[in-house]
Amino acid sequence: MNLTPSGVYYLRYIKKLVRSYQTLTQNLLLISKTVIGKMKIGINPSLAQWLLPLFLPQFHINYPEVKLEVIEHESNEMEHSIDSGRIDIYIGINPPLFNNLCYNSILTVGGAVAISNVLIEKEYGSIPKAKIENVAPIINNIGLITESDGSGFQRVVNSYFTRYQIKPNVVLTVNNIATAINLVNAGLGVTIVPDSFAKRRPLSEGKSYVYIDPRTFQCEIKIVYNQKIPLSEVAQLLIDHTIETFNTVPSLDFHKPLDRG
């Protein structure tokens, strides 16, 4: 059986129409996947330094048309900025609860004391391999460098000090954990930093980290948005991407949240 001339003509143009329709649907799909928008992200400078590189570069690769603005200030200021709607997303450590905010846990981190080996060995004889529950022996009466009280992480540190009756001698307050580490490397006192930061920031010769038992010292990092303000597509994509990043990359080596019953 052979097609008639009319059938040949019909088949040829039907194939063209099918190809045109396939091209149309593919182009529409590409357009729908092109997310365009802008967003302001608020975060503490110390947290921004080690956390943002873990998920923002891939987000930019996935959504290159999205314009991001990172605003770095103390946690207290950022918490009020997200509450008032001046920023779209806030990423913070143990942020206080506001009724109009929605909180999504990203990960939990512990703490580590950056200190000279001389001071460690004076108390423990050697660098302890196990994590320490109470670091009072190497903190009490030793010059301590802290972040300002506006830092979410510092609030956790202060609570830990109160619980274990640690009475440090605060010699200096800074706005950035990296600055505190540089000062410890230069020989000025000790400081406490998130353990995830410590694993990515080696100390100079003669200095070491003493890790605190996560059962006694643990911070929860959350990504927060104002639920009274409609959540944009861009913001939802960032939230989903961030949560997925920390849920699916085992090499980040973070703690799981404690079961507090």
C-alpha positions, 0 to 999 in steps of 0.5 A, a space after each residue: 500500500 502506498 500513500 496518495 499524493 495528498 497523503 504524502 503532503 499531509 504526512 510531511 506537514 504533520 511531521 513539521 507541526 509535531 516538531 514545531 509543537 515539541 519546540 514550543 513546549 520545550 521553550 515554554 518549559 525553559 521559560 517556566 524554569 527561569 526564575 527572576 527576582 531579588 531577595 534580601 538575606 539577613 545573617 550575622 557576619 560570623 555565621 555568614 563567613 562559613 555557612 553561606 559558601 556551603 549553599 549559596 554558590 549552588 543556588 546561584 548556579 541553579 537560578 542565575 537570574 535571581 539577584 541576592 543581597 546579603 545584609 550582615 549585622 548583629 543577630 538582634 538587629 536582623 531578628 527585628 528586621 525580619 519581624 518588621 519585613 525589612 529583609 526577606 529571609 533571616 538565617 540565625 542561631 537559636 533565634 527568639 520566637 516571634 508569633 508572626 515568623 515561621 522557622 525552618 531548622 537547617 542544622 545543629 552545631 556544637 562548640 569548641 574552645 580555641 586555646 593554646 596547647 600550654 594551657 590545655 596541657 597544664 590542665 589535662 596533661 595532653 590534648 584531650 581526644 574526647 569531647 569535654 562536658 564542662 570546660 570550666 577548668 580551661 576557661 575560668 580566670 583566663 582571658 576570654 574573647 567573646 562576640 557581642 551580646 547581640 550575637 545568637 551564638 554568644 547567647 548560647 555561650 552565655 547560657 552554657 557559662 551560667 549552667 556550669 558556673 563558669 566565670 571567665 575573665 572577658 578581656 575583649 569583645 569583637 563582632 566577628 568570630 574570625 577576628 577572635 580566632 586571629 587574636 587567639 592565634 596571636 596569643 591573646 586569650 581563648 575563645 569559643 566558636 561553633 565546632 563546624 567553624 573550627 573544622 574549617 579554620 585551623 589554628 596556628 602552631 601551638 594552638 588547638 581546639 578542645 571540643 565541647 560535648 554536644 549533649 551539653 552545648 548545642 546550637 540550632 541554626 534556622 532559616 526564618 521568614 515572616 508568614 504575615 508577608 506573602 512568601 515569594 517564589 524566590 524565597 521559597 526556592 532558597 528555603 527548599 534549596 538550603 534545607 535540602 543541602 544540609 539534609 543530603 550532604 553527609 560530608 558536612 559532618 553536623 550534629 543531629 538535633 538532640 532528642 529532648 523528650 
